[in-house]
Amino acid sequence: MARRGLLLPISLPKVVPVVVKALHYDIRRGPHSVGSHVRDAAAYVCWAFGRAYYHEDMRTILEQLAPHLLTVACYDREVNCRRAAAAAFQENVGRQGNYPHGIDIVNTADYFSLSSRVNSYLHVSVCIAQYEGYLYPFVDELLDNKICHWEKGLRELAAEALSALVKYDPEYFADSVVEKIVPCTLSSDL
């Protein structure tokens, strides 16, 4: 519906929260998780938004979607989801042109730089976090979904990524982030 422009612009504020929820959908099933197909489809919907709607209709929607697309592009477990979210961001930057530092971010988070999970976590995300409006969503994603993840390698990578972001706002990390990390030590996954 979004690809064909059949979704009326007046209904976009109701649809976007569902799309954002789908971008972060990840459910643990035994020793693995499911949801990568949902996250990939949600990124495609965001891509379709950029192609189907006029800039005037998307102005407020873009501000909501940008941090979520970039957190998925940098921190998703699956390479296809990282690349799909980056492609959606790139499409919206190119067609809508309303993202602050959009071209710089597109150049940083390209198809090849996101192919490695380690590079996405430790280099791409750190470069993007320097721009206004992206640091705190990145920190929240790491704290809420990655630092206590059931996969040990992902937890360790999230911890390294979190430490790489401290340089942008040390006071925030000292005051708020440490309080959220300490209860994670009681997680059964650890």
MDTraj code that builds the backbone (N, CA, C; nanometers):
import mdtraj as md
import numpy as np

residues = "MET ALA ARG ARG GLY LEU LEU LEU PRO ILE SER LEU PRO LYS VAL VAL PRO VAL VAL VAL LYS ALA LEU HIS TYR ASP ILE ARG ARG GLY PRO HIS SER VAL GLY SER HIS VAL ARG ASP ALA ALA ALA TYR VAL CYS TRP ALA PHE GLY ARG ALA TYR TYR HIS GLU ASP MET ARG THR ILE LEU GLU GLN LEU ALA PRO HIS LEU LEU THR VAL ALA CYS TYR ASP ARG GLU VAL ASN CYS ARG ARG ALA ALA ALA ALA ALA PHE GLN GLU ASN VAL GLY ARG GLN GLY ASN TYR PRO HIS GLY ILE ASP ILE VAL ASN THR ALA ASP TYR PHE SER LEU SER SER ARG VAL ASN SER TYR LEU HIS VAL SER VAL CYS ILE ALA GLN TYR GLU GLY TYR LEU TYR PRO PHE VAL ASP GLU LEU LEU ASP ASN LYS ILE CYS HIS TRP GLU LYS GLY LEU ARG GLU LEU ALA ALA GLU ALA LEU SER ALA LEU VAL LYS TYR ASP PRO GLU TYR PHE ALA ASP SER VAL VAL GLU LYS ILE VAL PRO CYS THR LEU SER SER ASP LEU".split()
xyz = np.array([
    [0.0819, -0.1196, 0.0000],
    [0.0000, 0.0000, 0.0000],
    [0.0862, 0.1259, 0.0000],
    [0.1935, 0.1234, 0.0793],
    [0.2807, 0.2405, 0.0843],
    [0.3525, 0.2602, -0.0483],
    [0.3934, 0.1511, -0.1100],
    [0.4674, 0.1602, -0.2371],
    [0.3833, 0.2220, -0.3468],
    [0.2538, 0.1919, -0.3483],
    [0.1637, 0.2441, -0.4505],
    [0.1012, 0.3775, -0.4119],
    [0.1306, 0.4267, -0.2917],
    [0.0731, 0.5531, -0.2474],
    [-0.0734, 0.5413, -0.2098],
    [-0.1194, 0.4194, -0.1820],
    [-0.2593, 0.3969, -0.1484],
    [-0.2906, 0.4320, -0.0035],
    [-0.1883, 0.4427, 0.0765],
    [-0.2044, 0.4836, 0.2148],
    [-0.2157, 0.6355, 0.2153],
    [-0.3261, 0.6886, 0.2617],
    [-0.3451, 0.8334, 0.2594],
    [-0.2474, 0.9013, 0.3542],
    [-0.1944, 1.0166, 0.3155],
    [-0.0992, 1.0868, 0.4027],
    [-0.1544, 1.1188, 0.5410],
    [-0.2849, 1.1348, 0.5511],
    [-0.3445, 1.1647, 0.6811],
    [-0.3350, 1.0457, 0.7770],
    [-0.3200, 0.9250, 0.7227],
    [-0.3094, 0.8061, 0.8083],
    [-0.1654, 0.7703, 0.8439],
    [-0.0689, 0.8411, 0.7890],
    [0.0716, 0.8102, 0.8189],
    [0.1066, 0.8207, 0.9675],
    [0.0568, 0.9198, 1.0419],
    [0.0900, 0.9233, 1.1854],
    [0.0426, 0.8005, 1.2631],
    [-0.0594, 0.7320, 1.2133],
    [-0.1059, 0.6099, 1.2786],
    [-0.0215, 0.4891, 1.2370],
    [0.0313, 0.4932, 1.1170],
    [0.1058, 0.3800, 1.0628],
    [0.2507, 0.3789, 1.1105],
    [0.3109, 0.4957, 1.1243],
    [0.4535, 0.5042, 1.1571],
    [0.4890, 0.4343, 1.2885],
    [0.4113, 0.4480, 1.3973],
    [0.4483, 0.3736, 1.5188],
    [0.4504, 0.2216, 1.4986],
    [0.3633, 0.1704, 1.4137],
    [0.3622, 0.0272, 1.3855],
    [0.4869, -0.0114, 1.3062],
    [0.5254, 0.0729, 1.2116],
    [0.6454, 0.0470, 1.1322],
    [0.7697, 0.0529, 1.2205],
    [0.7747, 0.1491, 1.3118],
    [0.8885, 0.1605, 1.4039],
    [0.8972, 0.0360, 1.4919],
    [0.7835, -0.0113, 1.5390],
    [0.7826, -0.1336, 1.6199],
    [0.8325, -0.2526, 1.5384],
    [0.7936, -0.2584, 1.4128],
    [0.8375, -0.3672, 1.3252],
    [0.9870, -0.3586, 1.2953],
    [1.0425, -0.2377, 1.2889],
    [1.1860, -0.2213, 1.2650],
    [1.2700, -0.2852, 1.3758],
    [1.2144, -0.2923, 1.4958],
    [1.2885, -0.3454, 1.6104],
    [1.2379, -0.4819, 1.6554],
    [1.1540, -0.5466, 1.5773],
    [1.0920, -0.6732, 1.6154],
    [1.1971, -0.7843, 1.6205],
    [1.2133, -0.8431, 1.7383],
    [1.3092, -0.9515, 1.7571],
    [1.2621, -1.0373, 1.8734],
    [1.2227, -1.1606, 1.8450],
    [1.1704, -1.2508, 1.9468],
    [1.2611, -1.3731, 1.9569],
    [1.2971, -1.4079, 2.0784],
    [1.3835, -1.5242, 2.1004],
    [1.3002, -1.6515, 2.0976],
    [1.3444, -1.7471, 2.0186],
    [1.2813, -1.8790, 2.0102],
    [1.3911, -1.9838, 2.0318],
    [1.4016, -2.0327, 2.1526],
    [1.5048, -2.1312, 2.1836],
    [1.6433, -2.0701, 2.1703],
    [1.7336, -2.1367, 2.0972],
    [1.8705, -2.0859, 2.0855],
    [1.8890, -1.9816, 1.9755],
    [1.7811, -1.9355, 1.9158],
    [1.7920, -1.8348, 1.8102],
    [1.6743, -1.7375, 1.8203],
    [1.6703, -1.6399, 1.7338],
    [1.5606, -1.5438, 1.7356],
    [1.4933, -1.5399, 1.5988],
    [1.3696, -1.4932, 1.6002],
    [1.2960, -1.4747, 1.4755],
    [1.2581, -1.3277, 1.4653],
    [1.2348, -1.2849, 1.3461],
    [1.1928, -1.1472, 1.3273],
    [1.2703, -1.0733, 1.2212],
    [1.3750, -1.1343, 1.1671],
    [1.4544, -1.0624, 1.0674],
    [1.3713, -1.0319, 0.9438],
    [1.2792, -1.1206, 0.9077],
    [1.1936, -1.0950, 0.7916],
    [1.0994, -0.9775, 0.8178],
    [1.0548, -0.9605, 0.9435],
    [0.9685, -0.8476, 0.9792],
    [1.0480, -0.7175, 0.9731],
    [1.1699, -0.7190, 1.0264],
    [1.2533, -0.5987, 1.0242],
    [1.2882, -0.5591, 0.8808],
    [1.3169, -0.6588, 0.7976],
    [1.3483, -0.6332, 0.6575],
    [1.2278, -0.5731, 0.5852],
    [1.1097, -0.6264, 0.6106],
    [0.9878, -0.5746, 0.5480],
    [0.9573, -0.4327, 0.5957],
    [0.9821, -0.4053, 0.7228],
    [0.9597, -0.2698, 0.7749],
    [1.0542, -0.1699, 0.7088],
    [1.1767, -0.2106, 0.6851],
    [1.2708, -0.1231, 0.6145],
    [1.2233, -0.0978, 0.4717],
    [1.1655, -0.2003, 0.4095],
    [1.1110, -0.1820, 0.2746],
    [0.9953, -0.0827, 0.2762],
    [0.9113, -0.0873, 0.3781],
    [0.8013, 0.0096, 0.3896],
    [0.8574, 0.1507, 0.4008],
    [0.9619, 0.1680, 0.4800],
    [1.0251, 0.3007, 0.4924],
    [1.0843, 0.3446, 0.3592],
    [1.1417, 0.2521, 0.2869],
    [1.1939, 0.2816, 0.1528],
    [1.0799, 0.3274, 0.0620],
    [0.9665, 0.2576, 0.0698],
    [0.8508, 0.2909, -0.0135],
    [0.7930, 0.4270, 0.0231],
    [0.7989, 0.4638, 0.1513],
    [0.7527, 0.5971, 0.1909],
    [0.8269, 0.7049, 0.1125],
    [0.9578, 0.6880, 0.1010],
    [1.0394, 0.7876, 0.0306],
    [1.0034, 0.8007, -0.1158],
    [0.9619, 0.6941, -0.1766],
    [0.9291, 0.6959, -0.3196],
    [0.7867, 0.7412, -0.3480],
    [0.6942, 0.7183, -0.2553],
    [0.5530, 0.7351, -0.2855],
    [0.4922, 0.8677, -0.2407],
    [0.5555, 0.9361, -0.1459],
    [0.4916, 1.0538, -0.0876],
    [0.5728, 1.1795, -0.1115],
    [0.5037, 1.2907, -0.1132],
    [0.5674, 1.4203, -0.1317],
    [0.6351, 1.4649, -0.0027],
    [0.7306, 1.5535, -0.0204],
    [0.8084, 1.6046, 0.0922],
    [0.7184, 1.6672, 0.1983],
    [0.6171, 1.7394, 0.1574],
    [0.5279, 1.8066, 0.2525],
    [0.4555, 1.7045, 0.3408],
    [0.4205, 1.5908, 0.2839],
    [0.3497, 1.4874, 0.3590],
    [0.4417, 1.4128, 0.4544],
    [0.5690, 1.4092, 0.4227],
    [0.6639, 1.3284, 0.4991],
    [0.7478, 1.4056, 0.6001],
    [0.7332, 1.5361, 0.6069],
    [0.8230, 1.6183, 0.6891],
    [0.8315, 1.5686, 0.8334],
    [0.7190, 1.5526, 0.9017],
    [0.7235, 1.5093, 1.0423],
    [0.7543, 1.3608, 1.0553],
    [0.7147, 1.2835, 0.9561],
    [0.7391, 1.1398, 0.9587],
    [0.8887, 1.1114, 0.9511],
    [0.9601, 1.1864, 0.8689],
    [1.1033, 1.1642, 0.8507],
    [1.1806, 1.1850, 0.9797],
    [1.1391, 1.2830, 1.0580],
    [1.2078, 1.3085, 1.1846],
    [1.1931, 1.1907, 1.2805],
    [1.0791, 1.1231, 1.2752],
    [1.0574, 1.0063, 1.3611],
    [1.1332, 0.8847, 1.3101],
    [1.1382, 0.8668, 1.1794],
    [1.1967, 0.7458, 1.1215],
    [1.3492, 0.7448, 1.1197],
    [1.4114, 0.8585, 1.1025],
    [1.5568, 0.8640, 1.0841],
    [1.6348, 0.7931, 1.1949],
    [1.6125, 0.8242, 1.3232],
    [1.6912, 0.7547, 1.4261],
    [1.6676, 0.6040, 1.4279],
    [1.5449, 0.5619, 1.4014],
    [1.5150, 0.4184, 1.4032],
    [1.5800, 0.3467, 1.2857],
    [1.5752, 0.4081, 1.1688],
    [1.6407, 0.3463, 1.0529],
    [1.7901, 0.3328, 1.0763],
    [1.8493, 0.4342, 1.1356],
    [1.9942, 0.4290, 1.1569],
    [2.0338, 0.3340, 1.2690],
    [1.9508, 0.3192, 1.3714],
    [1.9846, 0.2199, 1.4741],
    [1.9769, 0.0793, 1.4167],
    [1.8804, 0.0554, 1.3296],
    [1.8722, -0.0755, 1.2653],
    [1.9905, -0.0933, 1.1696],
    [2.0241, 0.0112, 1.0960],
    [2.1352, 0.0030, 1.0010],
    [2.2679, -0.0255, 1.0713],
    [2.2840, 0.0230, 1.1910],
    [2.4107, 0.0042, 1.2616],
    [2.4120, -0.1169, 1.3548],
    [2.2980, -0.1479, 1.4164],
    [2.2993, -0.2441, 1.5262],
    [2.2174, -0.3709, 1.5038],
    [2.1617, -0.3922, 1.3879],
    [2.0853, -0.5151, 1.3683],
    [2.1793, -0.6347, 1.3596],
    [2.1311, -0.7498, 1.4010],
    [2.2122, -0.8720, 1.3981],
    [2.2356, -0.9215, 1.2567],
    [2.1377, -0.9009, 1.1689],
    [2.1421, -0.9560, 1.0341],
    [2.1909, -0.8526, 0.9335],
    [2.2799, -0.8925, 0.8458],
    [2.3363, -0.8012, 0.7479],
    [2.2300, -0.7517, 0.6500],
    [2.1351, -0.8377, 0.6129],
    [2.0329, -0.7935, 0.5182],
    [1.9438, -0.6858, 0.5794],
    [1.9176, -0.6923, 0.7088],
    [1.8375, -0.5893, 0.7748],
    [1.9163, -0.4590, 0.7878],
    [2.0461, -0.4690, 0.8178],
    [2.1286, -0.3478, 0.8244],
    [2.1305, -0.2787, 0.6892],
    [2.1500, -0.3556, 0.5850],
    [2.1569, -0.2974, 0.4505],
    [2.0216, -0.2439, 0.4053],
    [1.9131, -0.3117, 0.4404],
    [1.7794, -0.2648, 0.4014],
    [1.7458, -0.1331, 0.4697],
    [1.7795, -0.1210, 0.5978],
    [1.7533, 0.0038, 0.6691],
    [1.8385, 0.1178, 0.6125],
    [1.9639, 0.0879, 0.5780],
    [2.0496, 0.1906, 0.5171],
    [1.9971, 0.2318, 0.3803],
    [1.9460, 0.1364, 0.3035],
    [1.8890, 0.1675, 0.1719],
    [1.7640, 0.2539, 0.1866],
    [1.6818, 0.2254, 0.2875],
    [1.5625, 0.3067, 0.3121],
    [1.6019, 0.4482, 0.3519],
    [1.7026, 0.4592, 0.4366],
    [1.7509, 0.5918, 0.4759],
    [1.8041, 0.6664, 0.3535],
    [1.8826, 0.5976, 0.2729],
    [1.9396, 0.6593, 0.1527],
    [1.8295, 0.7051, 0.0572],
    [1.7277, 0.6241, 0.0379],
    [1.6180, 0.6602, -0.0515],
    [1.5450, 0.7851, -0.0021],
    [1.5234, 0.7917, 0.1278],
    [1.4549, 0.9081, 0.1838],
    [1.5407, 1.0331, 0.1788],
    [1.6696, 1.0176, 0.1993],
    [1.7590, 1.1337, 0.1864],
    [1.7571, 1.1846, 0.0434],
    [1.7654, 1.0935, -0.0523],
    [1.7693, 1.1329, -0.1925],
    [1.6400, 1.1935, -0.2420],
    [1.5290, 1.1385, -0.2008],
    [1.4004, 1.1855, -0.2526],
    [1.3365, 1.2928, -0.1668],
    [1.3531, 1.2840, -0.0358],
    [1.2885, 1.3800, 0.0536],
    [1.3835, 1.4930, 0.0927],
    [1.5121, 1.4603, 0.1119],
    [1.6134, 1.5620, 0.1382],
    [1.5973, 1.6384, 0.2667],
    [1.5335, 1.5824, 0.3664],
    [1.5068, 1.6576, 0.4883],
    [1.5856, 1.6071, 0.6082],
    [1.6820, 1.5197, 0.5894],
    [1.7588, 1.4680, 0.7006],
    [1.8812, 1.5550, 0.7235],
    [1.9018, 1.5996, 0.8468],
    [2.0250, 1.6728, 0.8753],
    [2.1461, 1.5819, 0.8547],
    [2.2456, 1.6306, 0.7862],
    [2.3694, 1.5561, 0.7572],
    [2.3418, 1.4277, 0.6793],
    [2.2359, 1.4259, 0.6032],
    [2.1933, 1.3060, 0.5318],
    [2.2975, 1.2499, 0.4374],
    [2.3564, 1.3353, 0.3552],
    [2.4554, 1.2880, 0.2575],
    [2.5788, 1.2322, 0.3277],
    [2.6235, 1.2977, 0.4331],
    [2.7399, 1.2486, 0.5077],
    [2.7113, 1.1115, 0.5691],
    [2.5916, 1.0941, 0.6214],
    [2.5549, 0.9667, 0.6830],
    [2.5435, 0.8578, 0.5773],
    [2.4842, 0.8904, 0.4632],
    [2.4721, 0.7925, 0.3546],
    [2.6100, 0.7477, 0.3079],
    [2.7037, 0.8408, 0.3004],
    [2.8398, 0.8046, 0.2602],
    [2.9086, 0.7170, 0.3649],
    [2.8771, 0.7371, 0.4915],
    [2.9366, 0.6576, 0.5988],
    [2.8742, 0.5189, 0.6066],
    [2.7407, 0.5134, 0.6023],
    [2.6683, 0.3865, 0.6170],
    [2.6307, 0.3319, 0.4801],
    [2.7296, 0.2910, 0.4046],
    [2.7017, 0.2383, 0.2709],
    [2.6930, 0.0853, 0.2749],
    [2.6642, 0.0286, 0.1623],
    [2.6412, -0.1150, 0.1480],
    [2.7580, -0.1974, 0.2011],
    [2.8796, -0.1564, 0.1707],
    [2.9974, -0.2346, 0.2078],
    [3.0383, -0.2129, 0.3528],
    [3.0238, -0.0912, 0.4045],
    [3.0650, -0.0660, 0.5423],
    [2.9746, -0.1375, 0.6424],
    [2.8511, -0.1692, 0.6021],
    [2.7578, -0.2372, 0.6916],
    [2.7643, -0.3895, 0.6808],
    [2.8485, -0.4400, 0.5925],
    [2.8549, -0.5851, 0.5737],
    [2.9136, -0.6565, 0.6952],
    [2.9990, -0.5904, 0.7689],
    [3.0590, -0.6476, 0.8886],
    [2.9873, -0.5940, 1.0125],
    [2.9422, -0.6843, 1.0968],
    [2.8740, -0.6415, 1.2190],
    [2.9677, -0.5611, 1.3083],
    [3.0922, -0.6055, 1.3183],
    [3.1906, -0.5346, 1.4011],
    [3.2123, -0.3932, 1.3482],
    [3.2276, -0.3783, 1.2190],
    [3.2470, -0.2459, 1.1607],
    [3.1235, -0.1578, 1.1818],
    [3.0061, -0.2155, 1.1697],
    [2.8822, -0.1392, 1.1901],
    [2.8734, -0.0869, 1.3330],
    [2.9026, -0.1737, 1.4273],
    [2.8926, -0.1367, 1.5687],
    [3.0001, -0.0373, 1.6116],
    [3.1241, -0.0627, 1.5684],
    [3.2363, 0.0123, 1.6257],
    [3.2838, 0.1307, 1.5427],
    [3.2496, 0.1360, 1.4153],
    [3.2982, 0.2450, 1.3327],
    [3.1855, 0.3280, 1.2723],
    [3.0933, 0.2626, 1.2036],
    [2.9853, 0.3356, 1.1372],
    [2.8986, 0.4085, 1.2390],
    [2.8565, 0.3377, 1.3433],
    [2.7688, 0.4001, 1.4431],
    [2.8383, 0.5143, 1.5165],
    [2.9664, 0.4987, 1.5425],
    [3.0404, 0.6040, 1.6125],
    [3.0513, 0.7287, 1.5245],
    [3.0697, 0.7097, 1.3950],
    [3.0741, 0.8249, 1.3033],
    [2.9394, 0.8945, 1.2953],
    [2.8316, 0.8180, 1.2916],
    [2.6981, 0.8777, 1.2810],
    [2.6571, 0.9449, 1.4111],
    [2.6980, 0.8905, 1.5240],
    [2.6578, 0.9438, 1.6545],
    [2.7085, 1.0852, 1.6793],
    [2.8060, 1.1295, 1.6052],
    [2.8565, 1.2649, 1.6250],
    [2.7569, 1.3708, 1.5791],
    [2.6613, 1.3317, 1.4939],
    [2.5625, 1.4270, 1.4440],
    [2.4472, 1.4399, 1.5426],
    [2.3959, 1.5609, 1.5534],
    [2.2895, 1.5902, 1.6481],
    [2.1650, 1.5052, 1.6214],
    [2.1100, 1.4495, 1.7280],
    [1.9867, 1.3742, 1.7189],
    [2.0035, 1.2246, 1.7076],
    [2.1263, 1.1752, 1.6988],
    [2.1456, 1.0317, 1.6798],
    [2.2135, 0.9630, 1.7979],
    [2.2869, 1.0346, 1.8800],
    [2.3603, 0.9723, 1.9903],
    [2.2659, 0.9028, 2.0879],
    [2.1648, 0.9726, 2.1351],
    [2.0787, 0.9173, 2.2394],
    [1.9927, 0.8009, 2.1904],
    [1.9389, 0.8039, 2.0680],
    [1.8716, 0.6822, 2.0195],
    [1.9667, 0.5619, 2.0074],
    [2.0920, 0.5877, 1.9692],
    [2.1900, 0.4789, 1.9610],
    [2.2166, 0.4204, 2.0994],
    [2.2362, 0.5078, 2.1971],
    [2.2615, 0.4614, 2.3342],
    [2.1418, 0.3829, 2.3858],
    [2.0213, 0.4338, 2.3606],
    [1.9008, 0.3651, 2.4060],
    [1.8874, 0.2270, 2.3426],
    [1.9176, 0.2172, 2.2137],
    [1.9102, 0.0872, 2.1462],
    [2.0076, -0.0124, 2.2083],
    [2.1296, 0.0335, 2.2339],
    [2.2291, -0.0555, 2.2944],
    [2.1884, -0.0973, 2.4350],
    [2.1385, -0.0023, 2.5138],
    [2.1003, -0.0333, 2.6514],
    [1.9751, -0.1202, 2.6594],
    [1.8762, -0.0886, 2.5786],
    [1.7477, -0.1580, 2.5892],
    [1.7477, -0.2954, 2.5225],
    [1.8171, -0.3093, 2.4109],
    [1.8042, -0.4321, 2.3325],
    [1.9317, -0.5128, 2.3140],
    [2.0470, -0.4525, 2.3278],
    [2.1695, -0.5236, 2.2909],
    [2.2585, -0.5608, 2.4087],
    [2.2659, -0.4793, 2.5096],
    [2.3624, -0.5027, 2.6176],
    [2.3248, -0.6256, 2.7022],
    [2.1971, -0.6611, 2.7043],
    [2.1513, -0.7813, 2.7765],
    [2.0982, -0.8859, 2.6796],
    [2.1494, -0.8857, 2.5589],
    [2.1033, -0.9799, 2.4570],
    [2.1439, -1.1216, 2.4947],
    [2.0692, -1.2198, 2.4491],
    [2.0977, -1.3590, 2.4822],
    [2.2233, -1.4117, 2.4150],
    [2.2671, -1.3499, 2.3064],
    [2.3881, -1.3941, 2.2370],
    [2.5106, -1.3241, 2.2972],
    [2.6038, -1.4036, 2.3448],
    [2.7205, -1.3500, 2.4153],
    [2.8026, -1.2547, 2.3275],
    [2.8292, -1.2920, 2.2036],
    [2.9088, -1.2081, 2.1150],
    [2.8449, -1.0725, 2.0901],
    [2.7140, -1.0703, 2.0815],
    [2.6432, -0.9440, 2.0595],
    [2.6497, -0.8557, 2.1831],
    [2.6396, -0.9160, 2.3024],
    [2.6528, -0.8385, 2.4264],
    [2.7903, -0.7738, 2.4353],
    [2.8934, -0.8515, 2.4018],
    [3.0291, -0.7981, 2.4096],
    [3.0496, -0.6856, 2.3085],
    [2.9971, -0.7032, 2.1892],
    [3.0083, -0.6010, 2.0860],
    [2.9308, -0.4753, 2.1258],
    [2.8138, -0.4934, 2.1857],
    [2.7337, -0.3790, 2.2319],
    [2.8070, -0.3027, 2.3416],
    [2.8755, -0.3741, 2.4284],
    [2.9517, -0.3079, 2.5346],
    [3.0660, -0.2251, 2.4752],
    [3.1335, -0.2800, 2.3758],
    [3.2403, -0.2044, 2.3094],
    [3.1839, -0.0815, 2.2377],
    [3.0702, -0.0992, 2.1718],
    [3.0083, 0.0128, 2.1006],
    [2.9645, 0.1208, 2.1980],
    [2.9105, 0.0797, 2.3099],
    [2.8684, 0.1767, 2.4113],
    [2.9880, 0.2543, 2.4650],
    [3.0983, 0.1857, 2.4870],
    [3.2173, 0.2554, 2.5363],
    [3.2743, 0.3509, 2.4322],
    [3.2568, 0.3194, 2.3049],
    [3.3057, 0.4094, 2.1992],
    [3.2220, 0.5363, 2.1888],
    [3.0981, 0.5325, 2.2381],
    [3.0109, 0.6499, 2.2316],
    [3.0270, 0.7446, 2.3500],
    [3.0958, 0.7012, 2.4543],
    [3.1101, 0.7829, 2.5754],
    [3.1724, 0.9182, 2.5451],
    [3.2646, 0.9244, 2.4514],
    [3.3374, 1.0493, 2.4243],
    [3.2469, 1.1634, 2.3799],
    [3.1265, 1.1326, 2.3306],
    [3.0373, 1.2384, 2.2830],
    [2.9598, 1.3067, 2.3945],
    [2.9369, 1.2398, 2.5078],
    [2.8666, 1.3009, 2.6208],
    [2.8995, 1.2244, 2.7495],
    [3.0203, 1.2440, 2.8036],
    [3.0620, 1.1684, 2.9225],
    [2.9711, 1.1895, 3.0435],
    [2.9185, 1.3102, 3.0607],
    [2.8321, 1.3376, 3.1762],
    [2.7035, 1.2567, 3.1698],
    [2.6463, 1.2463, 3.0523],
    [2.5241, 1.1669, 3.0358],
    [2.5503, 1.0210, 3.0696],
    [2.6628, 0.9694, 3.0263],
    [2.6965, 0.8307, 3.0564],
    [2.7193, 0.8110, 3.2063],
    [2.7858, 0.9058, 3.2688],
    [2.8128, 0.8938, 3.4121],
    [2.6840, 0.9035, 3.4936],
    [2.5938, 0.9901, 3.4522],
    [2.4721, 1.0123, 3.5303],
    [2.3619, 0.9107, 3.5011],
    [2.3389, 0.8800, 3.3757],
    [2.2216, 0.8002, 3.3385],
    [2.2544, 0.6568, 3.2962],
    [2.3541, 0.6413, 3.2131],
    [2.3797, 0.5109, 3.1533],
    [2.4281, 0.4095, 3.2569],
    [2.5137, 0.4519, 3.3457],
    [2.5667, 0.3595, 3.4468],
    [2.4531, 0.3043, 3.5328],
    [2.3537, 0.3899, 3.5635],
    [2.2393, 0.3439, 3.6429],
    [2.1609, 0.2345, 3.5713],
    [2.1572, 0.2403, 3.4396],
    [2.0827, 0.1409, 3.3625],
    [2.1641, 0.0133, 3.3402],
    [2.2961, 0.0260, 3.3405],
    [2.3815, -0.0901, 3.3148],
    [2.3905, -0.1809, 3.4373],
    [2.3980, -0.1244, 3.5544],
    [2.4177, -0.2039, 3.6763],
    [2.3094, -0.3111, 3.6936],
    [2.1803, -0.2822, 3.6752],
    [2.0803, -0.3897, 3.6869],
    [2.0963, -0.5001, 3.5812],
    [2.1604, -0.4708, 3.4736],
    [2.1821, -0.5730, 3.3697],
    [2.2744, -0.6836, 3.4183],
    [2.3522, -0.6576, 3.5219],
    [2.4416, -0.7613, 3.5725],
    [2.3643, -0.8755, 3.6382],
    [2.2365, -0.8535, 3.6669],
    [2.1531, -0.9569, 3.7272],
    [2.0753, -1.0372, 3.6228],
    [2.0989, -1.0108, 3.4961],
    [2.0277, -1.0793, 3.3881],
    [2.0599, -1.2281, 3.3871],
    [1.9587, -1.3102, 3.3645],
    [1.9807, -1.4555, 3.3588],
    [2.0614, -1.4952, 3.2355],
    [2.0583, -1.4110, 3.1298],
    [2.1359, -1.4413, 3.0106],
    [2.2869, -1.4318, 3.0357],
    [2.3243, -1.3472, 3.1313],
    [2.4670, -1.3349, 3.1608],
    [2.5180, -1.4571, 3.2363],
])
top = md.Topology()
chain = top.add_chain()
for i, resn in enumerate(residues, 1):
    res = top.add_residue(resn, chain, resSeq=i)
    for name in ("N", "CA", "C"):
        top.add_atom(name, md.element.get_by_symbol(name[0]), res)
traj = md.Trajectory(xyz[None], top)
